[in-house]
Amino acid sequence: MATRGPAARTSATVPETMKAAAIDRFGPPEVLKVHVVPVPEPDATEVLIALHAAGVGSWDAKIRDGTWATGDERFPLVLGTDGAGFVVARGSRVRRFGIGDRVWSYAWANPKGGFYAEYVAVDAEQVGSVPRRLDLLQAGAAATTGLTALQGIDDVLRVRQGETVLVFGASGGVGTLAVQFARWRRVRVLGTATGRAAVTLVRRLGAGAVIDGRSDDAIERLEALAPDGIDAVLALAGGDVLEQCLELVRAGGRVAYPNGVEPAPRRRRRLSVMAYDAVAGRRELARLEHAVEQARLEVPIAARYPLGRAAAAHARLERGHVLGRIVLQTRRSEPP
């Protein structure tokens, strides 16, 4: 049993060590292996979360293979930027959460390790309450992607009721949520997706029309659907098809894309093209919780893997065409 310092108030079930999926060097998915590491101890302003699920994102792969290396990494490096679980310890200055509370979190480059683990210690300001309509598996898949989708639609594009909005790359982890948030804002949602299953999913989530971006007549169909032009685009993938779609955005229209989309949309004089990063904080997570409930959000899970098969999850990610989000499940059941 771990001995916790005076800063932490702890439940009676926290062990000294835990399993975590980590890398000892940069490389392909196979470098991601299970390690036994100490359970991090929360400081006065942190909570310790017993994780039920962690999201797997394309950015995790870029950290794993060294594409986004900073030179400050310390190995073994536990991957993962977001997840959900329940509070098992809290620092002496934490008042918002109690032991056993269901929580989710997004913390980029968390100093005490990532979310591919049985436990994570995170600053309480980057933790929020899980919406009632989501279970912990869905919440583990939706913290980063939910913040990215909601802030793209509301804060960057500032969509307005009645506008025509294109979600380019609508079948992925961010896109499936962005379609639903845009629908909640009462805009006309158009989406792009590849393949019958993806098109069906995006349409079911609320897009008024879905175009297969690889079809020969994709641009002609989009132009017919929006003869007066598109008001705003959330670009979640780049490339030639996106650039052709942007030709249909009316003068003065807006284009937003999360940093990391490659190639980034080309700048255009007649459009406002804006890059952004999702922001995680107490206020942002509270807004997301409210939006999830109001939009009656559905979180599509493309695949789930146990923690010990994190390498397989990354291999699946790299094969592409992921509908929704891949999740690592670290516990089999939620607490009573």
C-alpha positions, 0 to 999 in steps of 0.5 A, a space after each residue: 500500500 502506498 504511503 501518501 504525504 500530508 498533501 494528499 487525501 487518499 482512498 484506501 486502495 491506491 497501490 505503490 506501482 502501476 502498469 503503464 504503456 510507455 516507450 524507451 525510445 522513439 520508433 514504430 508502434 512496437 516500441 510501445 510496451 507495458 512498464 511497471 512504474 510508480 504511481 504518481 503522488 499528487 501535489 497539493 493542487 492535483 488529483 490522482 485519477 484511477 483511469 478507466 479509459 484513455 483516448 488514442 490520437 494521431 498526435 500520440 503517434 507523432 510523439 511516439 515516433 519522434 516527429 514532435 520530439 522536443 529534446 526534453 523527453 525523459 524515458 520511459 515516456 508514458 503516452 496519452 493526453 486525455 482520459 477518464 476515471 475516478 478520483 482516488 486521491 486529492 491534494 490538500 488545496 483541492 476542493 472541487 472533487 471528492 474521492 470517487 467522483 467521475 472525472 475526465 481530463 486533457 493535459 498536454 505533456 503532463 509532467 507526471 506522465 501520460 494517460 496510457 496508465 492505470 493512474 494519472 496525477 493531473 492539476 485539478 484545473 485541467 480536470 472536469 466532471 464527466 457528463 451524466 450521459 457519458 460512461 467512462 469509456 466514452 468520456 475517455 475518448 472525448 476530452 481532447 476531441 470534444 474540446 477541439 470540436 467545440 472550440 473550433 465550432 464556437 470560439 474560432 469559427 463562431 458559427 451562427 444559426 442558419 449558416 452553412 458549415 462544412 466539416 472536412 474530415 467529419 468521420 474522425 474523432 474530432 469530426 464526429 463530435 463537431 458535426 453534432 455541436 454544429 447541428 446543436 447550433 442550428 447551422 446547416 452541416 455538410 460533411 466529407 467522409 470516405 467510404 459507405 460506412 463513414 458516410 452513413 455514420 456522419 449522416 446519422 450524427 446530423 449532417 444534412 448531406 455527406 460527400 465522399 471526398 474521393 469521388 470524382 464529382 465531390 466538388 460538383 456535388 458540394 457546389 450544388 449543395 451550397 450554390 450561394 457559397 459555404 460560410 465556414 469550414 472546420 478543416 480536420 484534414 488537408 490536401 488537394 480536395 480541401 483546397 478545392 472545397 475552399 474555393 466554394 467558401 464565400 468571400 469573407 468566410 472563415 476556415 479553422 483548423 487544429 494545429 497539426 493538420 497537414 498540409 495546413 490550408 493555404 492562406 487566402 486573401 478573401 478568407 479568414 484562415 485560423 489555426 488553433 489549439 484546444 484549451 483545457 481548463 476548469 471553465 472550458 471543461 465545464 462548457 464542454 460538459 454543458 454542451 455534451 448534455 445539451 447536444 445529446 452527444 454521441 461519442 463513436 468508439 472505433 475500437 477498444 484495446 486493453 492497456 497491454 495492447 497499446 502497440 496494436 492500437 497504434 498500429 490500427 491508428 496508422 492503418 487510417 480510416 478510423 471512424 470515431 476514436 480508438 480507446 485504451 480501456 485500463 479497467 473492465 468496469 466502472 466503480 459502483 
